[in-house]
Amino acid sequence: MSRHFALLPAAGQGSRLGAARPKQYLELHGHPLLWHAVRCFCTHPAITRTFVVLSPGDAYFARVDWSEFGERLQPLYCGGESRAHSVCNALEAVVGDIDGRDWVLVHDGARPCISHRLIDCLLDALTPQEVGALLALPVADTLKREDGAGRARSTEPRAGLWQAQTPQAFRHGELLQALRQGLDAALTDEASAFERLGMHPRLVPGSALNLKVTHGPDLELARAILARSESAP
């Protein structure tokens, strides 16, 4: 029977946030931002182990008390020059621990508001017939294409367009092979590696609350979302 593992790329510097330290280590409700996503996966009963992919020179992870997660959490100091390289390196590093048919849920370490409910929705979509699946949201806003000078040139049709989120789940062996073949293609997520090969991962409705912290206001939104979830009965 296939198992489920989580893999959280957290090797970036988060320069767009303009903080003094990588954004995954910024304080959020008394813990590093990364801690919240780690906790969600480590406490989910269907996730065997959670791997966190770190920069080889990461000096912050070891300063945090992760002991409550025990052996369900394992850091991997093999982050690469891009997200795709980091994920590929991590998949290589765990070849001896994960079977090629096991599912790997890749999740942005900067998405702290992931929930067990969303993980369950994704796991329910992982039937034997599917190549994989990802959380995503149908695009609701009007889309404008600019003219290169900061002015609207045209309105783009949004029918059929979805905004990708994470986690994105694929079988370990197939994901590793797809990433190896696409490392030179400027991949921005795991699903795009399969799309290049003519495969079509399942789109699973996600949540606007599952936001990615990129800019300063995102951190405040995440703080409010987590405060509401912690106060919910």
trRosetta pair geometry for C-beta under 8 A, 3 or more apart (Angstrom, degrees):
i j d omega theta_ij theta_ji phi_ij phi_ji
2 99 7.5 -131 -124 77 67 120
2 101 5.2 -108 -99 130 105 92
2 102 5.3 163 -162 -111 81 45
2 103 5.8 76 153 -15 123 88
2 171 7.6 -75 -140 -115 139 97
3 48 4.7 16 174 -30 125 142
3 98 7.7 -128 71 -136 114 80
3 99 7.4 106 26 31 100 105
3 102 4.7 -15 58 -131 79 112
3 103 7.2 -145 98 34 40 75
4 46 5.2 24 46 143 141 91
4 47 5.4 -78 106 -105 102 52
4 48 6.2 149 68 -3 53 88
4 102 7.1 -170 -79 -176 23 87
4 103 4.8 -17 -110 72 71 108
4 104 8.0 162 -159 -87 54 23
4 105 6.4 28 -176 -17 99 111
4 123 6.7 -26 -97 -113 158 113
4 169 7.8 -27 -139 -138 101 127
5 47 6.8 93 -127 -160 25 78
5 48 5.6 -45 -83 55 73 100
5 49 5.5 -10 -129 63 95 77
5 50 7.3 167 -172 -91 69 34
5 51 6.7 26 167 -2 114 103
5 94 7.7 176 157 145 165 157
5 98 5.9 -67 -8 -106 154 128
5 102 6.2 48 -3 145 107 124
5 103 7.1 172 27 92 67 56
5 104 5.2 -22 72 -111 97 68
5 105 7.0 -172 92 22 43 76
5 172 7.6 37 39 -73 127 114
6 41 3.9 -38 2 -163 171 146
6 47 5.2 2 -20 -150 107 132
6 49 7.5 -143 36 105 74 42
6 50 4.2 -11 68 -116 112 81
6 51 6.9 -177 94 28 59 64
6 104 7.6 130 -115 -165 15 60
6 105 4.8 -33 -107 70 67 101
6 106 8.0 148 -164 -88 56 23
6 107 6.2 -19 -163 12 103 118
6 167 7.2 -86 -129 -108 91 138
7 50 7.7 -176 -74 -160 29 56
7 51 4.8 -7 -113 66 71 105
7 53 6.6 37 179 -27 89 110
7 87 6.6 98 130 -133 135 84
7 90 5.7 136 -157 123 125 144
7 91 7.6 -6 -114 -68 166 75
7 104 5.4 11 -4 -177 122 108
7 105 7.0 162 21 77 71 47
7 106 5.0 -28 73 -102 101 68
7 107 7.3 145 74 21 48 69
8 34 7.3 126 142 -157 141 98
8 37 6.0 135 -121 119 143 128
8 38 6.8 -96 11 -80 163 74
8 41 7.4 -160 -45 11 119 154
8 50 6.7 20 -6 180 111 100
8 51 7.0 180 24 92 69 53
8 52 4.9 -20 68 -112 105 68
8 53 6.7 -167 89 16 48 78
8 106 7.7 153 -87 -159 32 52
8 107 5.3 -30 -100 73 80 86
8 108 7.4 31 -150 137 78 10
8 109 4.5 96 167 -77 107 86
9 12 7.5 56 141 -16 98 96
9 53 4.8 -24 -114 59 53 124
9 79 7.2 111 -156 -118 82 99
9 83 5.4 82 146 -144 168 82
9 86 4.7 98 -133 108 111 136
9 87 5.8 -57 -67 -62 121 83
9 90 7.6 -137 -87 -11 77 146
9 106 7.0 25 -14 -167 100 99
9 108 6.9 -36 59 -119 92 47
9 109 6.2 -125 85 -11 45 103
10 22 7.9 106 170 141 82 138
10 24 4.7 108 -157 -130 107 171
10 34 5.4 52 -130 -118 148 133
10 52 5.4 -18 25 -172 127 96
10 53 6.2 144 29 68 65 61
10 54 5.9 -18 83 -90 91 65
10 79 7.7 -99 76 -83 45 134
10 109 3.4 53 -85 -27 99 170
10 110 7.8 146 -114 -37 80 73
11 53 5.6 -56 -32 125 108 88
11 54 5.6 135 -89 -166 79 22
11 55 4.3 126 -154 -57 86 69
11 58 7.3 -99 -122 -61 68 118
11 79 2.5 147 -112 -139 156 153
11 80 7.2 89 94 29 160 38
11 86 4.9 -169 24 -113 136 138
12 22 6.7 143 100 -150 56 114
12 23 7.8 -13 99 34 101 99
12 24 7.6 115 62 -20 81 116
12 79 7.9 -147 -40 -169 45 141
12 83 7.5 -15 -55 -75 117 84
12 110 7.9 -43 59 -31 127 127
13 22 5.2 -102 -139 -104 41 89
13 23 8.0 84 144 -1 33 81
14 17 4.8 -7 157 16 103 119
14 19 6.6 -2 109 37 118 110
14 22 5.2 114 19 -162 110 59
14 23 3.0 -170 -155 -5 168 107
14 24 6.8 179 -34 -16 135 70
14 110 7.0 147 -96 -92 117 138
14 214 7.9 -156 -145 -137 85 44
15 18 7.4 47 173 -70 48 43
16 214 5.7 -11 93 175 134 82
16 215 6.3 -66 137 -83 104 70
17 23 4.7 104 13 -85 157 122
17 26 7.6 -105 146 -40 154 148
17 213 7.3 26 -89 147 133 92
17 214 6.9 -157 -65 164 88 32
17 215 6.3 -178 -103 -124 64 27
17 216 6.4 129 -153 -62 74 61
17 219 7.4 82 -143 -39 124 123
18 216 7.3 -29 45 -54 109 105
19 22 7.7 40 82 151 115 3
19 23 5.9 124 30 -87 137 69
19 26 5.8 -71 -150 -81 169 120
21 25 5.1 -71 133 79 124 118
21 26 6.8 164 76 -70 100 67
21 60 6.5 108 -173 -85 125 145
22 25 5.4 72 72 14 83 103
22 60 6.8 -144 40 15 110 152
23 26 5.4 -26 -157 -7 51 118
23 33 6.3 -22 149 38 72 155
23 110 5.9 33 105 -112 121 118
23 213 6.1 -169 161 112 131 113
23 219 7.9 -130 -158 -79 107 116
24 32 6.5 38 143 162 61 113
24 33 5.4 -125 -150 73 36 105
24 34 4.0 44 178 -53 98 111
24 109 4.8 7 -118 129 129 122
24 110 6.0 -96 -83 -75 81 77
25 32 4.6 -42 -136 -138 48 123
25 33 6.9 -67 -26 27 8 88
25 34 6.6 -12 -72 4 51 114
25 60 4.5 -49 -96 164 156 153
25 64 7.8 -140 -130 -52 96 127
26 32 6.9 103 55 -149 30 66
26 33 5.1 30 59 -24 81 116
26 213 8.0 -134 52 141 132 151
26 219 6.6 -53 115 -126 147 136
27 30 7.1 19 -167 -90 99 11
27 31 7.3 134 -147 69 61 20
27 32 6.9 -58 -94 -96 41 41
27 33 7.8 38 74 -40 2 73
28 31 6.3 -41 69 71 71 69
28 32 7.1 31 25 162 90 19
28 33 4.7 78 -2 -90 133 65
28 35 7.8 -176 61 48 99 100
28 36 6.4 -58 96 -25 127 131
28 112 6.1 -18 109 -164 160 177
28 219 7.0 -129 -93 -161 109 89
28 222 6.3 -32 -144 115 138 118
28 223 6.0 -136 -148 -88 86 81
28 226 6.9 95 159 21 106 160
29 36 7.5 76 50 -76 120 121
29 223 6.7 162 -44 -135 89 76
29 226 5.5 -112 -26 117 147 139
29 227 7.1 -174 -89 -70 122 74
29 230 7.5 158 -150 -28 151 154
31 35 3.8 -96 157 69 122 151
31 36 6.5 138 89 -50 126 77
31 64 7.9 74 -159 -151 79 121
32 35 4.8 114 61 -17 75 102
32 60 7.6 123 -109 153 150 120
32 64 5.8 -61 -3 -99 130 144
33 36 6.6 -52 -173 17 41 109
33 109 7.7 94 111 146 95 81
33 110 6.5 17 135 -126 133 59
33 112 5.2 -108 -172 -60 75 133
33 213 6.2 -88 -159 39 147 157
33 219 7.6 -79 -93 -124 130 94
33 222 7.4 37 -135 124 103 157
34 37 6.2 -63 -164 40 46 104
34 38 6.1 45 147 -21 77 112
34 52 7.2 72 176 -140 129 135
34 109 4.8 -7 -119 -179 95 108
34 110 7.8 -36 -83 -74 71 47
34 112 7.6 -108 -85 -91 14 97
35 38 5.5 -61 -147 41 33 115
35 39 6.1 36 157 -25 69 105
35 64 6.8 -148 -75 -176 113 144
35 66 7.9 -148 -117 -101 92 82
35 112 7.9 25 64 -131 57 111
36 39 5.8 -49 -147 31 28 112
36 40 6.8 31 154 -21 60 103
36 112 3.7 54 73 -164 133 99
36 113 7.2 0 137 -65 136 38
36 226 6.5 -73 -131 -107 148 137
37 40 5.7 -53 -152 30 35 113
37 41 6.7 21 157 -7 67 106
37 107 6.1 -174 -173 124 128 127
37 108 7.7 -130 -109 93 163 54
37 109 5.9 -163 56 -141 149 46
37 111 6.1 86 -90 79 130 66
37 112 5.4 -103 -40 -113 85 47
37 114 5.6 61 -123 27 82 120
38 41 6.4 -67 -153 43 29 100
38 42 5.8 20 159 -14 69 118
38 50 6.1 144 -146 126 70 151
38 52 6.6 -18 -97 -70 114 126
38 66 7.4 -62 146 -133 153 109
38 69 6.7 -65 153 -71 108 161
38 73 6.2 39 -170 -115 115 128
39 42 5.9 -62 -135 44 26 107
39 43 5.9 8 170 -5 65 116
39 69 7.4 -126 -102 -78 55 117
40 43 6.6 -72 -146 44 18 98
40 44 6.6 28 154 -38 59 106
40 114 5.0 166 98 91 165 95
40 115 6.6 -112 -141 -113 131 21
40 116 6.6 -152 -164 -55 89 66
40 119 7.2 167 152 -32 106 135
41 44 5.6 -47 -147 15 34 116
41 47 5.0 -131 -177 156 77 175
41 50 4.4 113 111 -94 124 131
41 105 7.4 -171 -123 84 123 127
41 107 7.0 -171 -60 30 134 149
41 114 7.7 18 -48 100 85 137
41 119 7.4 157 -101 -99 68 149
42 47 7.1 -96 -94 93 21 129
42 50 5.1 -81 -70 7 78 137
42 69 4.3 -44 -168 -137 158 115
42 72 4.6 117 -148 116 90 125
42 73 5.5 -23 -97 -59 132 98
43 116 7.7 -74 99 -75 94 117
44 47 4.4 66 76 4 106 112
44 116 5.5 168 -104 -117 96 91
44 119 5.5 -55 -121 104 155 161
46 119 7.5 175 57 140 119 117
46 120 7.9 125 11 -97 143 67
46 123 5.9 29 119 -115 162 162
47 50 6.3 31 153 -61 131 88
47 72 7.6 82 110 -169 96 111
47 105 7.3 -74 -110 32 109 132
47 119 7.6 -50 -47 -176 117 146
48 72 7.8 -161 146 -134 36 81
49 71 7.4 -57 -114 139 108 72
49 72 5.6 -155 -119 -155 58 49
49 73 7.4 180 -166 -74 75 19
49 74 6.1 13 173 4 120 113
49 97 7.7 -53 54 155 153 131
50 69 7.4 -58 46 179 121 139
50 72 6.1 39 15 148 90 79
50 73 5.3 -19 69 -106 100 65
50 74 7.3 162 85 26 50 68
51 74 5.3 -28 -106 74 69 93
51 75 7.6 123 -162 -119 61 16
51 76 5.4 19 -175 -12 107 120
51 90 6.0 142 132 -173 137 123
51 94 6.3 -88 -77 -59 157 146
52 61 7.2 164 110 -130 137 137
52 73 7.0 12 -10 -168 110 93
52 74 7.4 179 21 88 73 42
52 75 5.0 -33 67 -110 99 66
52 76 6.8 173 79 22 45 75
52 109 6.9 76 -143 -97 96 126
53 76 5.2 -27 -106 72 60 105
53 78 6.5 -68 -148 65 90 77
53 79 5.3 121 151 -81 91 81
53 86 4.8 119 140 170 142 105
53 87 6.9 -119 -25 -83 168 44
53 89 7.2 118 -147 78 125 101
53 90 4.5 -78 -91 -67 121 135
54 58 4.1 -57 171 -10 118 156
54 61 5.5 -59 -105 -30 153 149
54 75 5.5 2 -2 -169 128 106
54 76 6.7 158 21 77 77 47
54 77 5.1 -35 77 -105 101 60
54 78 7.8 74 59 23 58 44
54 79 5.6 -98 121 -24 22 117
55 58 4.6 132 60 -52 81 86
55 77 7.2 -9 103 -154 28 75
55 79 4.4 -59 -85 54 46 135
56 77 5.0 90 -115 160 49 97
56 78 6.9 49 -71 -96 87 28
56 79 6.7 -139 -21 44 63 80
58 61 5.1 33 138 -1 129 109
58 62 7.9 132 115 -7 93 88
58 77 6.4 -138 26 -122 109 96
58 79 7.7 90 -41 10 114 131
59 62 7.5 -62 -168 35 37 103
59 63 7.6 36 145 -21 63 116
60 63 5.7 -65 -162 30 44 115
60 64 7.1 36 152 -23 73 104
61 64 6.2 -64 -165 26 37 109
61 66 8.0 -1 177 -32 82 136
61 75 5.7 111 154 -115 151 150
65 68 7.6 63 135 -9 92 90
66 69 5.5 -45 171 33 84 112
66 73 5.6 -114 166 95 125 152
67 70 7.1 39 179 -70 51 52
69 72 5.1 -108 173 67 84 98
69 73 3.9 49 117 -12 133 124
70 73 7.2 119 68 22 36 86
71 74 7.5 16 -169 -61 55 95
76 89 7.8 164 141 118 123 94
76 90 5.1 112 95 -122 155 91
76 93 5.3 133 -150 93 130 157
76 94 7.4 -74 -87 -47 145 101
78 86 7.3 138 106 -147 71 61
78 89 4.2 -159 141 143 111 122
78 90 5.9 161 74 -75 118 60
78 92 7.8 -135 154 65 155 101
78 93 5.3 -179 4 -51 161 143
79 85 7.9 75 174 103 50 92
79 86 4.4 -6 -140 -117 66 108
79 89 7.0 170 -110 64 12 143
80 84 7.8 -62 76 85 131 53
80 85 2.7 -109 104 125 146 112
80 86 4.7 -148 29 -61 81 54
80 88 7.1 -8 1 54 151 96
80 89 5.1 154 -39 -19 111 134
81 85 5.2 42 43 37 68 159
82 85 4.7 97 51 8 75 102
82 86 7.0 -135 95 -6 40 87
82 186 7.9 -127 -147 -133 160 50
82 187 7.7 121 133 60 134 78
83 86 5.6 -56 -150 35 32 113
83 87 6.3 26 157 -15 67 106
83 187 7.5 -116 80 99 97 87
83 188 7.3 55 52 -155 136 37
83 189 7.7 -22 113 -94 143 40
84 87 6.0 -55 -146 39 30 107
84 88 6.1 29 156 -18 65 111
84 179 5.7 179 -170 -151 91 102
84 182 6.9 -106 -159 103 146 94
84 183 5.8 175 126 -119 125 64
84 187 4.3 93 -76 65 140 115
84 193 7.2 139 -130 -67 117 121
85 88 5.7 -56 -142 40 29 111
85 89 6.1 33 157 -21 65 107
85 183 6.4 78 -80 -144 76 110
86 89 5.9 -55 -147 36 27 111
86 90 6.4 25 155 -18 62 108
87 90 5.7 -57 -149 37 31 111
87 91 6.3 32 154 -20 66 105
87 106 5.9 10 -124 -126 130 139
87 175 7.7 -84 151 155 118 117
87 179 6.2 -140 97 -117 106 158
87 190 6.7 -126 157 -83 168 104
88 91 5.8 -53 -148 35 31 111
88 92 6.5 33 152 -19 63 105
88 176 6.7 112 -138 -139 69 65
88 179 4.3 -162 -85 130 102 134
88 180 6.4 135 -142 -69 127 61
88 183 6.5 -23 -28 -87 165 115
89 92 5.7 -56 -154 35 31 114
89 93 6.3 32 150 -24 65 108
90 93 5.4 -53 -147 32 34 114
90 94 6.5 10 162 -4 67 108
91 94 6.5 -68 -145 44 28 95
91 95 7.4 62 151 -64 59 76
91 104 7.1 -53 -103 -70 100 176
91 172 6.3 165 -148 -162 103 82
91 175 6.3 -152 -107 101 152 104
91 176 4.3 -167 138 -90 140 100
91 179 7.1 131 27 41 148 145
92 95 6.1 -19 -165 -33 36 111
92 176 6.9 130 -63 -140 63 122
94 97 4.6 -64 -168 50 82 111
94 98 5.0 42 133 2 107 112
94 172 7.8 -105 95 -144 107 133
95 98 7.0 -75 -127 53 20 83
95 176 8.0 59 -90 -97 96 165
98 102 4.9 -117 -170 56 92 141
98 104 7.1 38 -171 -72 158 107
98 172 4.8 162 131 -93 125 164
99 102 4.7 112 59 -22 79 101
99 172 6.9 140 92 40 40 136
100 171 6.7 45 154 156 60 106
100 172 5.4 -130 -138 79 35 99
100 173 2.9 29 -160 -43 101 127
100 174 7.7 103 175 -19 90 64
101 171 5.6 -35 -145 -152 37 124
101 172 7.4 -22 25 34 12 93
101 173 6.9 -9 -55 11 43 117
102 171 6.8 127 71 -149 31 70
102 172 5.1 26 66 -12 84 120
103 126 5.9 9 -105 -160 152 156
103 169 5.3 13 -177 -175 112 108
103 170 7.1 164 -146 90 70 16
103 171 6.0 -55 -94 -93 54 52
103 172 7.5 -156 -113 -32 7 76
104 169 6.8 170 82 -144 40 61
104 170 6.3 -22 56 66 87 65
104 171 7.4 84 10 -169 84 13
104 172 5.1 97 -27 -84 117 73
104 175 5.9 -98 52 30 125 158
105 119 7.2 35 -161 -137 165 95
105 122 6.9 96 -123 119 121 144
105 167 4.0 3 -179 -174 99 145
105 168 7.3 150 -155 68 55 30
105 169 4.7 -22 -97 -91 72 92
106 166 6.2 -82 108 -147 69 123
106 167 6.2 139 66 -153 38 77
106 168 5.2 -23 59 59 96 85
106 169 7.5 178 15 -81 68 39
106 170 7.7 -6 -2 22 109 94
106 175 7.8 165 -30 -162 126 150
106 190 5.2 118 45 -29 147 143
107 111 6.3 -108 176 56 92 120
107 114 6.3 -10 -160 -61 140 163
107 166 4.5 154 -128 138 53 117
107 167 4.2 -46 -75 -87 95 82
107 168 7.8 165 -75 15 51 61
108 111 4.4 85 74 -8 103 104
108 166 4.8 138 -6 39 84 141
108 212 5.5 -8 106 -117 160 109
110 212 5.4 58 106 -163 101 78
110 213 4.7 -124 178 52 97 85
110 214 7.2 90 142 -66 144 57
111 114 5.6 69 123 -41 104 100
111 165 7.3 110 -121 -171 156 93
111 166 6.0 173 15 63 154 100
111 210 5.8 25 -174 177 121 77
111 211 6.8 -178 -131 93 80 30
111 212 5.1 -44 -78 -94 88 66
111 213 7.4 -178 -84 1 36 77
112 213 6.8 21 1 -18 103 124
112 222 5.3 73 55 -168 117 130
112 226 6.7 -29 123 -65 115 128
113 209 5.3 -120 140 150 138 83
113 210 5.6 -152 89 -109 95 41
113 211 6.3 37 33 32 131 72
113 222 5.8 -143 -40 -137 111 82
113 225 4.7 -5 -114 116 141 140
113 226 6.3 -125 -99 -63 88 80
113 229 7.4 158 -147 -16 89 147
114 118 5.9 -114 -160 67 72 133
114 119 6.9 71 165 -49 108 96
114 166 7.9 -54 -86 102 131 77
114 167 7.2 70 -136 -26 144 90
114 210 5.7 56 -91 -131 60 102
115 118 4.9 98 57 7 80 97
115 119 7.1 -142 98 -2 45 87
115 207 7.7 11 20 31 118 151
115 209 7.8 25 -19 100 120 124
115 210 7.6 -107 4 -82 85 100
115 229 7.3 -147 -95 -135 116 145
116 119 5.5 -56 -148 39 36 113
116 120 6.2 42 153 -24 68 104
117 120 5.7 -53 -151 33 30 114
117 121 6.7 33 151 -21 63 102
118 121 5.5 -48 -150 30 36 114
118 122 6.6 34 152 -16 65 103
118 135 6.2 20 -178 -101 111 146
118 167 7.9 140 129 19 104 92
118 206 6.3 41 -143 -144 120 73
118 207 6.1 -101 -86 5 124 116
118 210 6.1 101 -106 -73 169 139
119 122 5.8 -56 -153 37 34 110
119 123 6.3 32 152 -19 68 107
119 167 6.8 50 -110 17 76 135
120 123 5.7 -55 -143 38 32 110
120 124 6.3 37 156 -25 65 105
121 124 5.9 -53 -152 30 28 114
121 125 7.0 25 152 -19 60 106
121 135 7.4 80 91 -98 117 99
121 204 5.5 149 137 168 101 125
121 205 7.3 -80 169 69 146 71
121 206 7.9 167 88 -102 142 47
122 125 5.9 -61 -159 31 35 110
122 126 7.2 39 148 -32 65 102
122 133 5.8 171 -157 104 76 118
122 134 7.6 3 -128 -133 113 18
122 135 5.9 -63 -77 -53 114 91
122 167 5.7 68 -165 74 178 107
122 169 5.7 130 162 -9 116 131
122 204 5.4 163 -99 73 62 163
123 126 5.7 -50 -157 16 41 117
123 169 7.5 124 -87 -63 52 172
125 130 6.5 49 150 -34 78 175
125 133 4.1 115 107 -113 126 169
125 202 4.9 -161 170 105 125 145
125 204 4.8 -122 -26 -80 157 125
126 130 6.1 -123 -137 67 38 129
126 132 7.5 -6 -115 -137 88 42
126 133 5.9 -120 -73 13 70 123
126 169 5.8 -63 -83 114 124 140
127 130 5.1 95 55 -2 74 103
130 133 5.9 9 158 -48 147 97
130 201 7.3 64 179 -145 100 55
130 202 5.0 -35 -140 -20 133 122
131 170 7.1 -7 146 -127 72 95
131 174 7.1 -141 -166 149 85 154
131 194 5.9 146 134 -163 136 145
131 199 4.6 150 -139 179 179 128
131 200 7.0 117 27 60 128 43
131 201 5.7 -97 80 -87 99 64
132 168 6.9 46 154 169 122 81
132 169 5.5 -171 -161 96 88 59
132 170 3.7 -24 -101 -92 141 77
132 171 7.2 -128 -78 -3 97 66
132 174 7.6 -160 -46 97 116 130
132 175 7.5 93 -84 -75 149 99
132 190 7.6 -96 144 124 158 114
132 191 7.1 -156 98 -103 124 76
132 194 6.4 -172 34 -37 127 165
132 199 8.0 64 23 138 98 129
132 201 4.4 -37 81 -120 86 108
132 202 7.1 -156 103 23 39 80
133 168 7.4 -160 101 -151 41 56
133 169 5.4 2 57 54 77 101
133 201 5.7 173 -93 178 26 94
133 202 3.9 -25 -106 66 93 100
133 203 7.5 -161 -154 -60 77 11
133 204 5.2 53 170 -24 117 117
134 164 6.0 -6 137 -148 139 93
134 165 7.0 162 161 65 92 60
134 166 7.1 -50 -154 -106 96 47
134 167 7.3 -138 -135 114 64 48
134 168 3.8 -7 -105 -113 104 87
134 169 7.1 -180 -78 18 54 64
134 189 7.5 70 -131 151 156 136
134 190 7.5 168 -84 68 126 98
134 191 5.1 -64 -21 -58 149 132
134 201 5.7 53 -3 131 98 136
134 202 7.5 161 21 81 57 57
134 203 6.7 -26 67 -114 80 51
134 204 6.6 -175 88 26 29 91
135 164 7.9 102 88 -169 57 53
135 165 4.2 -51 102 77 100 110
135 166 6.5 58 45 150 107 4
135 167 6.3 78 0 51 111 53
135 168 7.4 -115 22 -72 69 60
135 204 5.4 -53 -97 79 51 96
135 205 7.5 -9 -150 120 71 19
135 206 3.4 83 174 -82 104 114
135 207 7.8 -38 -174 11 129 65
135 210 6.7 -26 135 97 149 163
136 162 4.1 49 151 158 129 124
136 163 6.1 164 -164 77 79 43
136 164 5.1 -38 -105 -108 102 43
136 165 5.7 -178 -90 14 39 82
136 203 4.8 -57 46 -153 130 96
136 204 6.9 111 22 55 76 49
136 205 7.3 -65 72 -108 59 30
136 206 5.7 130 25 -5 12 112
137 140 7.7 -49 148 -17 107 98
137 162 6.4 154 75 -162 31 78
137 163 4.8 -15 60 54 90 100
137 165 6.6 65 -13 -27 90 118
137 205 7.0 67 -104 -151 54 65
137 206 5.4 -78 -54 56 83 97
137 207 7.6 -152 -79 -7 115 3
137 208 6.5 78 -108 -71 158 69
138 161 7.3 99 -160 85 60 56
138 162 5.6 -51 -96 -103 42 75
138 163 7.8 19 105 11 5 80
138 205 7.8 -24 -14 -113 89 92
139 143 6.8 5 162 -48 143 119
139 158 4.5 -124 97 -165 119 114
139 161 4.2 -12 13 100 132 105
139 162 6.5 -145 -23 -100 80 19
139 163 5.7 112 -80 -34 78 93
140 158 7.7 142 -97 149 5 152
141 158 7.5 169 78 -99 43 159
142 155 6.3 -39 -178 -147 105 111
142 158 7.1 -125 -121 -26 35 134
143 155 6.8 115 78 -166 59 62
143 156 4.1 -50 99 60 114 105
143 157 7.9 -25 51 63 116 13
143 158 5.4 139 -2 -75 114 101
143 161 7.4 -4 -28 73 150 168
144 152 4.5 -62 -166 -126 130 103
144 153 7.7 128 176 38 84 59
144 154 7.3 157 -155 83 60 38
144 155 6.0 -39 -100 -103 63 59
144 156 7.1 -176 -96 6 11 90
145 152 7.5 92 67 -157 43 62
145 153 5.2 -56 100 60 86 103
145 154 4.9 -1 49 58 108 86
145 155 7.7 -163 12 -84 81 11
145 156 5.6 93 -33 -45 101 110
146 149 7.5 -156 164 49 102 43
146 150 6.2 -15 -164 -119 135 17
146 151 6.3 124 -153 65 83 32
146 152 6.3 -65 -104 -98 60 35
146 153 6.0 98 -178 -4 17 97
147 150 7.8 -45 53 41 81 27
147 151 5.0 -14 26 69 117 87
147 152 7.4 44 -19 107 95 11
147 153 4.0 132 -70 -66 83 110
152 155 7.6 19 -180 -63 120 69
157 161 7.9 155 116 -19 63 119
158 161 4.9 -89 -162 37 61 124
162 203 5.5 -168 -44 -146 178 143
164 168 7.5 6 -174 -73 111 124
164 189 5.5 -128 135 2 152 170
164 191 6.4 -150 -128 35 138 138
165 206 4.4 39 38 -68 148 177
165 210 5.4 64 -168 108 145 125
165 212 7.7 -168 -135 -39 77 104
166 189 7.5 -157 -71 -141 100 117
168 189 6.2 117 -21 171 161 110
168 190 4.6 171 103 53 136 117
168 191 5.5 -116 -150 -40 141 93
168 201 7.3 21 -161 169 101 162
170 174 5.8 -118 167 86 106 104
170 175 4.0 126 98 -69 125 109
170 178 7.5 -64 164 29 160 140
170 190 6.1 -147 0 152 131 130
170 194 7.0 -171 -107 -51 141 134
170 201 7.4 -69 -81 -104 100 125
171 174 4.5 63 69 21 99 109
171 175 6.4 -180 77 -13 44 91
172 175 6.0 -65 -145 38 21 107
172 176 6.3 19 161 -18 63 109
173 176 5.9 -56 -147 35 28 110
173 177 6.4 24 157 -15 63 108
174 177 5.8 -56 -147 39 31 110
174 178 6.2 30 155 -19 66 109
174 194 7.9 37 148 -97 108 110
175 178 5.8 -55 -143 38 30 109
175 179 6.2 27 159 -16 65 108
175 190 6.2 -13 -143 -162 111 122
175 193 7.4 85 -152 83 62 142
176 179 6.0 -58 -146 38 27 107
176 180 6.4 32 155 -23 63 107
177 180 5.7 -53 -149 32 30 114
177 181 6.6 22 157 -13 63 108
178 181 6.0 -63 -153 39 30 107
178 182 6.3 -2 159 3 66 119
178 190 7.7 83 95 -172 129 75
178 193 4.0 108 142 138 107 113
178 194 5.3 -22 -143 -73 156 64
178 196 7.6 138 -167 55 94 104
178 197 6.1 -100 -123 -11 98 139
178 199 8.0 -74 -106 32 136 137
179 182 6.0 -77 -140 51 30 95
179 183 6.4 58 162 -64 69 83
179 187 7.2 -113 -129 41 74 166
179 190 7.3 -44 -73 -129 106 78
179 193 5.2 -36 -79 -128 55 160
180 183 6.5 -23 -149 -22 26 111
181 193 7.4 120 66 -167 88 96
181 196 7.5 -173 111 101 107 129
181 197 7.1 70 89 -72 146 113
182 185 4.4 -57 -166 30 79 126
182 187 5.1 73 133 -54 119 127
182 192 7.4 171 167 114 155 84
182 193 4.4 -162 37 -127 151 83
182 196 5.3 135 -99 43 126 158
183 187 7.4 -61 -108 7 30 117
185 192 7.9 -159 113 135 120 111
185 193 7.9 140 63 -106 130 66
185 196 6.2 44 141 -98 173 155
187 190 7.7 57 162 -92 130 26
187 192 5.0 171 -145 86 85 118
187 193 5.4 13 -125 -64 148 85
187 196 8.0 -81 -93 -22 105 135
188 192 6.0 67 45 3 72 153
189 192 5.4 106 61 -1 72 101
190 193 5.8 -46 -166 21 46 114
190 194 7.4 34 146 -9 69 100
191 194 5.9 -60 -161 39 43 106
191 195 6.2 46 145 -25 74 106
191 201 4.8 -103 -131 32 101 146
192 195 5.2 -48 -141 35 40 117
192 196 6.6 51 156 -27 65 97
193 196 6.0 -48 -159 24 30 115
193 197 7.4 15 147 -6 58 107
194 197 5.7 -64 -157 42 41 106
194 199 4.1 -68 172 73 97 118
194 200 7.7 -152 129 -41 112 14
194 201 5.7 94 77 -38 146 104
195 198 7.7 66 -175 -61 34 12
195 199 6.8 -99 -79 65 29 65
195 200 7.3 65 -104 -96 72 49
195 201 7.6 -70 -56 8 83 95
206 210 5.4 -87 168 44 115 142
207 210 4.7 100 68 -8 86 100
208 211 7.0 16 167 -62 54 92
209 225 5.2 148 -158 -143 96 134
211 218 6.0 -153 139 -152 126 99
211 221 6.1 -2 57 110 160 129
211 222 6.4 -131 72 -75 110 86
211 225 7.4 163 21 -17 110 158
212 218 7.1 -27 102 -166 46 148
213 218 4.3 162 -131 121 56 119
213 219 5.4 67 -146 -77 121 66
213 222 5.5 -35 -74 -27 113 146
214 218 5.5 87 36 -2 60 160
215 218 5.3 107 57 -3 62 106
216 219 6.0 -53 -163 23 40 111
216 220 7.3 30 150 -11 68 101
217 220 5.6 -54 -156 36 46 111
217 221 6.4 47 149 -20 72 103
218 221 5.5 -53 -149 37 36 113
218 222 6.3 38 153 -20 68 104
219 222 5.7 -51 -148 36 31 112
219 223 6.4 37 151 -23 63 104
220 223 5.5 -49 -149 32 34 116
220 224 6.6 33 153 -17 64 103
221 224 5.8 -57 -152 36 33 109
221 225 6.3 32 152 -20 67 106
222 225 5.6 -53 -144 36 33 111
222 226 6.2 28 159 -14 67 107
223 226 6.2 -58 -147 40 26 106
223 227 6.3 29 154 -22 62 109
224 227 5.6 -54 -146 35 30 113
224 228 6.5 29 156 -19 64 105
225 228 5.9 -58 -153 35 30 109
225 229 6.4 24 153 -15 65 108
226 229 5.7 -55 -143 38 34 109
226 230 6.1 32 158 -19 67 108
227 230 6.0 -58 -146 38 27 109
227 231 6.4 15 159 -10 63 113
228 231 6.0 -66 -146 42 29 103
228 232 6.5 46 153 -44 65 98
229 232 5.6 -37 -150 6 34 119
